[in-house]
């Protein structure tokens, strides 16, 4: 634009001087015009380049966080599941290779016996063909469970869900996770993957789950889940789920917990009932459900017609239950009773 204006001005001066028959200062005048234009033009060009190069400060800041994020340092701020790297799993070409067909691999427990990782190329061939087995013998780090409203605080959370790979009491695949972490958060992503795999034996999904610990803490701060369907974007996510439970303050160092005032009131009512009762039935609501992440009952019915609730004295000793129930009422209707104190 500057150059066009300079050209027009120069021509106007040229013809003006020529018309007045005075051309003595014409070359000098035109030269001064062009010098001024070049200086101004260069300054404007530098200004534009500098502005474009600076970019949007907010976007720049987001990129820095995205590229150097340390998940262990994240604090929960009200949203339990967040997207990482714009929800792109970013597996390498080698990680997506189909050279070994379907496979699964679990990282060794670390020096604190904490789970480390779970990787897989999922396919129907890895999915379970029978009902899930007993996993109550597994005590992952940070396992300090307690009764809270509508169930228990912690689950033995699979890194790779049983519905996807058929793993049962694999210590390298089970971590201490809150009920909220396990279901609905992890389960809803697992069910999306399962639905995709169920559609065809030719469907494959690269899958990666990493528990995130801070320092030497025994309870994970959360889990990162990544998945990518092969030759398709039907499944594609990269998310982080905080290991939190509403109404409970967790001590991630050892897994101990403190209830909020509302939850504490409920807990105190249960403790009073337990003191008053002479059996280990503990005055629980007989219609209260005890379910795993797949909706299966967790109350064990032993061969001598006694039922055992999760995390009670004899629960883990019943390794081959005759029946499983969802509620105490179901167990009693089937002829089972609570164990005597």
Residue pairs with C-beta under 8 A, 6 or more apart in sequence:
2 37
2 40
2 41
2 44
3 37
3 41
5 37
6 33
6 34
6 37
9 33
10 30
10 33
10 34
13 26
13 29
13 30
13 33
14 26
14 30
17 23
17 25
17 26
66 84
66 85
66 86
69 84
71 84
71 212
71 221
71 222
71 224
71 240
72 212
72 213
72 214
72 215
72 221
73 214
74 221
74 222
74 240
74 242
76 242
76 244
80 180
80 181
80 185
80 241
80 242
80 244
81 185
81 239
81 240
81 241
81 242
82 239
82 240
83 237
83 238
83 239
84 224
84 238
84 239
84 240
85 238
87 236
87 237
87 238
87 239
88 236
88 238
89 206
89 208
89 226
89 227
89 228
89 236
89 237
89 238
90 226
90 238
91 206
91 208
91 226
91 228
95 206
96 206
96 228
96 230
98 121
98 204
98 230
100 121
101 121
101 123
101 125
102 120
102 121
102 122
102 123
102 125
102 126
102 204
103 120
103 121
104 118
104 119
104 120
104 121
104 122
104 126
104 160
104 165
104 167
105 118
105 119
105 120
106 115
106 117
106 118
106 119
106 159
106 170
106 172
106 173
107 115
107 116
107 117
107 118
107 119
107 172
108 116
108 172
109 115
109 116
109 171
109 172
110 116
112 141
112 216
112 218
113 141
114 140
114 141
114 175
114 211
114 213
114 218
114 220
115 140
115 141
115 159
115 171
115 172
115 173
115 174
115 175
115 211
115 220
116 172
116 210
116 211
117 159
117 208
117 209
117 210
117 211
118 159
118 160
118 172
118 173
118 207
118 208
118 209
118 210
119 207
119 208
120 126
120 160
120 164
120 165
120 206
120 207
120 208
121 204
121 205
121 206
121 207
121 230
122 160
122 164
122 165
122 193
122 197
122 204
122 205
122 206
122 207
123 197
123 201
123 203
123 204
123 205
124 197
124 198
124 200
124 201
124 203
125 201
126 164
126 165
126 166
127 163
127 164
127 165
127 166
127 194
127 197
128 162
128 163
128 165
128 166
129 166
131 296
132 162
132 168
132 292
132 294
132 296
133 168
133 169
134 168
134 169
134 319
134 320
134 321
135 156
135 168
135 169
135 174
136 156
136 310
136 315
136 316
137 169
137 316
137 319
138 156
138 169
138 170
138 171
138 174
140 156
140 171
140 174
140 175
140 176
141 175
141 176
141 218
141 219
141 255
142 176
142 217
142 218
142 219
142 220
142 252
142 254
142 255
143 154
143 156
143 176
143 255
144 154
144 254
144 255
144 256
144 257
145 152
145 153
145 154
145 311
146 152
146 153
146 257
146 267
147 153
147 267
147 270
147 311
148 245
148 247
148 248
148 259
148 263
148 266
148 267
149 247
149 263
149 266
150 288
151 179
151 288
151 289
151 290
152 179
152 310
152 311
153 178
153 179
153 245
153 248
153 257
154 176
154 177
154 178
154 179
154 255
155 177
155 178
155 179
155 181
155 182
155 183
155 292
155 293
156 174
156 175
156 176
156 177
157 174
157 175
157 176
157 177
157 181
157 182
157 186
157 223
157 293
158 167
158 173
158 174
158 293
159 173
159 174
159 175
159 209
159 211
159 223
160 167
160 173
160 207
160 209
161 186
161 187
161 190
161 194
161 293
162 168
162 294
163 190
163 191
163 194
163 294
164 190
164 193
164 194
164 197
164 207
167 173
175 211
175 220
175 223
176 218
176 219
176 220
176 255
177 186
177 220
177 223
177 243
178 243
178 244
178 245
178 248
178 250
179 245
180 244
180 245
180 246
181 222
181 223
181 241
181 242
181 243
181 244
181 245
182 293
183 293
185 241
186 223
186 225
186 241
186 293
187 293
189 225
189 227
189 237
189 239
192 235
193 205
193 207
193 227
193 235
196 203
196 205
196 229
196 234
196 235
197 203
197 205
203 229
203 230
203 232
204 229
204 230
205 227
205 228
205 229
205 230
205 235
206 226
206 227
206 228
206 229
206 230
207 226
207 227
208 224
208 225
208 226
208 227
209 223
209 224
209 225
209 226
210 223
210 224
211 220
211 222
211 223
212 220
212 221
212 222
212 223
212 224
212 240
213 219
213 220
213 221
214 221
214 252
217 252
217 253
218 252
218 253
218 254
218 255
219 243
219 250
219 251
219 252
219 253
219 254
219 255
220 243
220 252
221 242
221 243
221 252
222 240
222 241
222 242
222 243
223 240
223 241
223 243
224 238
224 239
224 240
225 237
225 238
225 239
225 240
225 241
226 237
226 238
226 239
227 235
227 236
227 237
228 235
228 236
229 235
229 236
243 250
244 250
245 257
247 259
247 260
247 262
247 263
248 257
248 258
248 259
248 260
248 263
249 257
249 258
249 259
249 260
250 256
250 257
251 257
251 258
259 266
259 267
270 282
270 283
270 284
273 282
273 283
274 282
274 283
276 283
277 283
278 341
279 338
279 339
279 340
279 341
280 309
280 312
280 313
280 338
280 339
280 340
280 341
281 328
281 338
284 309
284 328
286 327
286 328
286 329
286 332
287 327
287 328
287 329
288 327
288 328
289 297
289 326
289 327
290 297
290 298
290 299
290 309
290 310
290 325
290 326
290 327
291 297
291 298
291 326
292 298
296 324
297 324
297 325
297 326
297 327
297 330
298 309
298 310
298 324
298 326
299 307
299 308
299 309
299 310
299 324
299 325
299 326
299 327
299 328
299 330
299 331
300 307
300 308
300 315
300 318
300 321
300 323
300 324
300 325
301 307
301 321
301 322
301 323
301 324
301 325
301 331
301 334
301 336
302 308
302 318
302 321
302 322
303 322
305 335
305 336
305 337
306 336
306 337
306 338
306 339
307 325
307 328
307 331
307 332
307 336
307 337
307 338
308 314
308 315
308 318
308 339
309 315
309 328
312 339
313 339
314 339
323 331
323 334
323 336
325 331
325 334
325 336
328 338
